[in-house]
Amino acid sequence: MHSPDPSDSAPDAHADQPTSHEPATPLQNYALLLAYNGSGYQGWQIQPHGPSVQGALEDALHTITRRTVKVYGSGRTDAGVHALNQVANVRLPPGQDLHKLRASLNGLLGPSVSVKAVVPVAERFHARHSARGKHYRYQLFNRPFPPVFGRHRAWWIKLPLDVPAMRAAAAHLIGEHDFSAFRAKQCAARHPVRTLHRLELLERDWPGCTLSIELEANGFLQHMARIVTGTLVEVGLGKLPPEAVERILAGRQREQAPATAPPGGLHLLRVYYDLAEFPELRAFTEA
């Protein structure tokens, strides 16, 4: 069982405002399952200096419903980070034709964002606060030549990596720890303790990926997955011994951990929820 995914900030207000002076009507909470290529976005959250996935989705919903709505995501993925199964929720007038709504959204969002499914959910559901955990995958292309098909979705490392040493280092990070050394200095999380349930390295031979780092936790601090990846790569290149990771973890200082891995290799694979509490989300498993 995944424990709750701690929030990095205070809850958002739940005020969805119609664009005209229409009578207030009860709204239905809907959950959306999304995939997106983050290369052209400044991350999930609306930003003043560039396009965001949240902004694109809210603009599309405004065009369809003629309402100003707020979309809540399960997490604020960074600029350039991708998602295969991001979850969001939004409140809309009830009785939506879900097939038409999904088709209309996909028609407006273009090729970089895909709405895979839309389901009605309980009013208490919140994509971020109801989450019990997340699964990220970081993709690496470890060959002396660059990737052609995965250039924006993997970190190219031309020198050979010592994968057994990386696995030995990863073992020190599994479990419940204070991950202060593995979070961005500007991270706003209330506390740095997280439980890393899985940290596994899988060797593959895909066109754009030869090594993936699978990370599952009850929650992630800002840049945590990318700093863990950057640290493991330093071990793989022989710049750090595997046992140094235990020292870095115990030191709790960001300066002790290596540089943050580039965002393009990171993918949000899955967000975990309690399906006994929200059985409507079983449809997302099928999608």
C-alpha positions in Angstrom: 0.0 0.0 0.0 1.4 3.4 -1.0 1.0 6.0 1.7 -0.3 9.5 0.8 1.8 11.7 -1.5 2.6 14.8 0.6 1.8 18.1 -0.9 4.5 20.6 -1.8 2.2 23.6 -1.1 -1.1 24.6 0.4 -4.3 23.3 -1.3 -5.7 25.3 -4.2 -9.1 27.0 -3.9 -11.9 25.1 -5.5 -13.6 28.0 -7.2 -14.6 27.5 -10.9 -16.1 30.6 -12.2 -18.5 30.9 -15.2 -17.5 33.6 -17.7 -21.0 35.1 -17.7 -23.5 36.0 -14.9 -25.3 32.7 -15.1 -27.0 31.1 -12.1 -24.7 28.9 -10.0 -25.2 25.3 -10.7 -23.8 22.2 -8.9 -20.7 21.0 -10.6 -19.5 17.5 -11.2 -15.9 16.5 -10.4 -14.2 14.8 -13.4 -10.8 13.0 -13.4 -8.7 13.1 -16.6 -5.9 10.8 -17.6 -3.3 12.6 -19.7 -0.1 12.0 -21.7 2.1 14.7 -22.9 5.5 15.4 -24.5 6.9 18.1 -22.2 9.6 19.3 -24.6 7.6 22.4 -25.7 6.2 23.3 -22.2 7.5 25.1 -19.2 6.2 22.2 -17.1 2.7 21.3 -15.8 2.0 24.5 -13.8 0.9 27.8 -15.4 4.0 30.0 -15.9 4.2 33.7 -16.8 7.0 33.2 -19.2 5.9 30.3 -21.4 3.3 27.7 -22.3 2.3 25.0 -19.7 0.3 21.8 -19.9 -2.2 23.1 -17.3 -2.6 26.3 -19.2 -3.2 24.5 -22.5 -5.8 22.3 -20.9 -7.6 25.1 -19.2 -7.7 27.1 -22.4 -9.2 24.1 -24.3 -11.8 23.6 -21.6 -12.7 27.2 -21.7 -13.2 27.0 -25.5 -15.5 24.0 -25.1 -17.5 25.0 -22.1 -17.3 28.8 -22.2 -16.4 28.6 -18.5 -13.2 29.7 -16.7 -12.2 26.5 -14.9 -9.2 25.4 -12.7 -7.5 22.1 -13.5 -5.7 20.4 -10.6 -2.8 18.0 -11.5 -1.3 15.2 -9.5 2.1 17.0 -9.5 4.0 19.9 -11.0 6.3 18.2 -13.5 9.3 20.4 -14.5 9.9 22.0 -17.9 10.8 19.4 -20.4 9.5 16.4 -18.3 7.1 14.0 -20.0 4.1 12.1 -18.7 2.5 8.9 -19.9 -0.2 8.8 -17.3 -0.6 12.2 -15.5 -3.9 12.6 -13.6 -5.9 15.8 -13.2 -9.3 16.8 -12.0 -11.7 19.6 -12.9 -15.2 20.6 -12.0 -17.7 21.0 -14.9 -21.5 21.1 -15.3 -22.8 17.5 -14.9 -24.0 15.3 -17.7 -21.0 15.8 -19.9 -20.8 13.5 -23.0 -17.4 12.1 -22.1 -16.6 10.7 -25.5 -17.4 14.0 -27.1 -15.5 15.9 -24.4 -12.4 13.8 -24.9 -12.5 14.1 -28.6 -13.0 17.9 -28.5 -10.1 18.3 -26.1 -7.8 16.2 -28.2 -8.8 18.2 -31.3 -7.8 21.4 -29.6 -4.7 20.3 -27.7 -2.8 19.1 -30.7 -0.2 16.4 -31.0 1.8 17.1 -27.8 -1.0 16.5 -25.3 -3.4 13.6 -25.3 -6.5 13.1 -23.1 -6.7 9.3 -22.7 -9.8 9.1 -20.5 -12.3 11.2 -18.6 -14.4 9.8 -15.8 -16.8 11.3 -13.2 -15.4 11.0 -9.7 -16.5 11.7 -6.1 -16.4 15.4 -5.0 -13.7 14.7 -2.4 -11.3 13.4 -5.1 -8.3 15.7 -5.7 -5.6 14.6 -8.2 -2.8 15.7 -5.9 -4.0 15.4 -2.4 -5.7 12.0 -2.9 -2.5 10.5 -4.5 -0.9 7.6 -2.6 2.3 7.5 -4.7 4.0 7.9 -8.1 6.1 5.9 -10.5 8.7 7.8 -12.6 11.1 6.4 -15.2 14.3 8.1 -16.2 15.7 7.0 -19.6 19.4 6.9 -20.5 21.0 6.2 -23.9 24.4 4.8 -23.1 26.2 4.4 -26.4 29.2 6.2 -28.0 26.8 7.7 -30.7 23.8 9.9 -30.0 20.2 8.7 -30.2 18.2 9.7 -33.2 14.6 8.8 -32.1 15.0 9.5 -28.4 17.0 12.6 -28.4 14.4 14.6 -26.4 13.4 11.7 -24.2 16.7 10.3 -22.9 20.0 11.5 -21.5 22.8 10.6 -23.8 25.9 9.4 -22.0 28.7 8.4 -24.4 31.1 6.9 -21.8 30.3 3.4 -20.6 28.4 3.2 -17.3 29.2 0.7 -14.5 25.6 -0.6 -14.0 26.5 -3.0 -11.1 28.1 -0.1 -9.2 25.0 2.0 -9.8 22.8 -0.8 -8.5 24.9 -1.0 -5.4 24.5 2.8 -4.8 20.8 2.6 -5.4 20.4 0.1 -2.6 21.3 2.8 -0.1 18.4 5.0 -1.1 15.5 2.5 -0.9 13.3 2.9 2.2 12.2 5.9 4.3 14.8 8.6 4.5 15.3 12.3 4.8 16.0 13.2 1.2 17.2 16.8 1.9 20.3 16.2 -0.2 18.2 15.1 -3.1 15.8 18.1 -3.5 16.1 21.5 -5.1 17.0 24.4 -2.8 13.8 26.1 -3.7 11.7 23.0 -2.9 8.6 24.1 -0.8 7.7 20.7 0.7 6.9 21.0 4.3 9.2 18.1 5.2 11.9 16.1 3.3 11.0 12.6 4.4 9.9 10.2 1.7 9.7 6.5 1.3 11.3 5.2 -1.9 9.7 1.8 -2.5 11.6 0.9 -5.6 14.8 2.1 -7.3 15.6 -0.4 -10.0 17.9 -0.2 -13.1 16.7 -2.0 -16.2 19.0 -2.6 -19.2 17.2 -2.4 -22.5 18.0 -2.0 -26.1 15.3 0.3 -27.4 16.0 2.8 -30.3 16.0 5.7 -27.8 16.9 4.1 -24.5 19.4 1.5 -23.3 19.0 1.9 -19.5 16.0 3.0 -17.5 15.9 4.0 -13.8 12.5 3.1 -12.2 11.6 5.1 -9.2 8.5 4.5 -7.1 7.8 6.4 -3.9 4.9 7.7 -1.7 5.9 11.2 -2.9 8.8 13.1 -4.6 10.5 16.3 -3.6 11.2 18.9 -6.2 13.9 17.5 -8.6 14.3 14.4 -6.4 14.1 11.9 -9.2 16.5 13.9 -11.4 19.1 14.4 -8.5 18.9 10.7 -7.7 19.6 9.9 -11.3 22.4 12.4 -11.6 24.0 10.8 -8.5 23.7 7.3 -9.9 25.3 8.4 -13.2 28.3 9.9 -11.3 28.7 6.4 -9.7 28.4 4.7 -13.0 31.1 6.9 -14.5 33.4 6.1 -11.6 33.4 9.7 -10.2 31.8 8.4 -6.9 32.1 5.1 -5.1 28.7 3.4 -4.4 29.1 3.8 -0.6 29.4 7.6 -1.0 25.6 7.7 -1.6 25.0 6.7 2.0 27.2 9.5 3.2 25.4 12.1 0.9 22.0 10.9 2.2 23.1 11.2 5.8 24.6 14.6 5.3 21.3 16.1 4.2 23.0 18.9 2.2 22.1 19.6 -1.4 25.7 20.7 -2.1 26.9 17.2 -1.4 24.9 15.5 -4.1 25.9 15.7 -7.8 24.2 17.8 -10.5 20.6 17.4 -11.4 20.0 15.2 -14.5 18.5 16.9 -17.5 14.6 17.0 -17.6 14.1 15.3 -21.0 14.8 11.8 -19.8 12.2 11.9 -17.0 8.7 10.4 -17.5 5.8 10.2 -15.1 4.5 6.7 -15.6 1.8 6.3 -13.1 0.0 7.9 -10.1 -1.3 5.6 -7.4 -4.7 6.1 -5.7 -6.8 4.0 -3.3 -9.1 2.2 -5.7 -11.3 1.1 -2.9 -12.0 4.7 -2.1 -12.2 5.8 -5.7 -13.3 2.8 -7.8 -14.1 5.1 -10.7 -10.4 5.3 -11.4 -10.2 1.6 -12.3 -11.1 2.8 -15.8 -7.7 4.5 -16.0 -6.0 1.1 -15.6 -7.7 -0.1 -18.8 -6.9 3.2 -20.6 
